[in-house]
Amino acid sequence: MKLFGAWGGSYNSVVGVGDITGDGRPDLVSRDTSGNLHRNSGDGKGSFGARVKIASGWGAYKSLS
């Protein structure tokens, strides 16, 4: 099953983390090849919004890696 088209070439890890924003929708956390973490918030319709940088490295999110 294809999840994304032309997306993810700069990422080396993508994790479906459940709801980390508290809005009741599942979110994604990804790490790019520079080590930055990004969140893509779920839209509740089966897709995800634009990425938002949330950290540099897994740090506080180690349990997700």
Contact map, one row per residue, 1 for C-alpha under 8 A:
11100000000000000000000000000000000000000000000000000000000000000
11111000000000000000000000000000000000000000000000000000000000000
11111000000000000000000000000000000000000000000000000000000000000
01111111000000000000000000000000000000000000000000000000000000000
01111110000000000000000000000000000000000000000000000000000000000
00011111100000000000000000000000000000000000000000000000000000000
00011111100000000000000000000000000000000000000000000000000000000
00010111111100000000000000000000000000000000000000000000000000000
00000111111100000000000000000000000000000000000000000000000000000
00000001111100000000000000000001100000000000000000000000000000000
00000001111111000000000000000111100000000000000000000000000000000
00000001111111000000000000000111100000000000000000000000000000000
00000000001111100000000000000111000000000000000000000000000000000
00000000001111110000000000011110000000000000000000000000000000000
00000000000011111000000000011100000000000000000000000000000000011
00000000000001111100000001111000000000000000000000000000000000000
00000000000000111111000001111000000000000000000000000000000000010
00000000000000011111000011110000000000000000000000000000000000000
00000000000000001111111111100000000000000000000000000000000000000
00000000000000001111110001100000000000000000000000000000000000000
00000000000000000011111110100000000000001000000000000000000000000
00000000000000000011111110000000000000000000000000000000000000000
00000000000000000010111110000000000000000000000000000000000000000
00000000000000000010111111000000000000000000000000000000000000000
00000000000000000110111111100000000000001111000000000000000000000
00000000000000011111000111110000000000001101000000000000000000000
00000000000000011111100011111000000000111100000100000000000000000
00000000000001111100000001111100000000111100000100000000000000000
00000000000001111000000000111110000011110000000000000000000000000
00000000001111100000000000011111000011100000000000000000000000000
00000000001111000000000000001111111111000000000000000000100000000
00000000011110000000000000000111111111000000000000000000000000000
00000000011100000000000000000011111100000000000000000000000000000
00000000000000000000000000000011111100000000000000000000000000000
00000000000000000000000000000011111110000000000000000001100000000
00000000000000000000000000000011111111000000000000001111100000000
00000000000000000000000000001111001111100000000000001111110000000
00000000000000000000000000001111000111110000000000111110000000000
00000000000000000000000000111100000011111000000000111100000000000
00000000000000000000000000111000000001111100000111110000000000000
00000000000000000000100011110000000000111110000111100000000000000
00000000000000000000000011110000000000011111111110000000000000000
00000000000000000000000010000000000000001111111110000000000000000
00000000000000000000000011000000000000000111111000000000000000000
00000000000000000000000000000000000000000111111000000000000000000
00000000000000000000000000000000000000000111111100000000000000000
00000000000000000000000000000000000000000111111110000000000000000
00000000000000000000000000110000000000011110011111000000000000000
00000000000000000000000000000000000000011110001111100000000000000
00000000000000000000000000000000000000011000000111110000000000000
00000000000000000000000000000000000001111000000011111000000000000
00000000000000000000000000000000000001110000000001111100000000000
00000000000000000000000000000000000111100000000000111110000000000
00000000000000000000000000000000000111100000000000011111000000000
00000000000000000000000000000000000111000000000000001111111000000
00000000000000000000000000000000001110000000000000000111111000000
00000000000000000000000000000010001110000000000000000011111000000
00000000000000000000000000000000000010000000000000000011111111011
00000000000000000000000000000000000000000000000000000011111111000
00000000000000000000000000000000000000000000000000000000011111100
00000000000000000000000000000000000000000000000000000000011111111
00000000000000000000000000000000000000000000000000000000011111111
00000000000000000000000000000000000000000000000000000000000111111
00000000000000101000000000000000000000000000000000000000010011111
00000000000000100000000000000000000000000000000000000000010011111
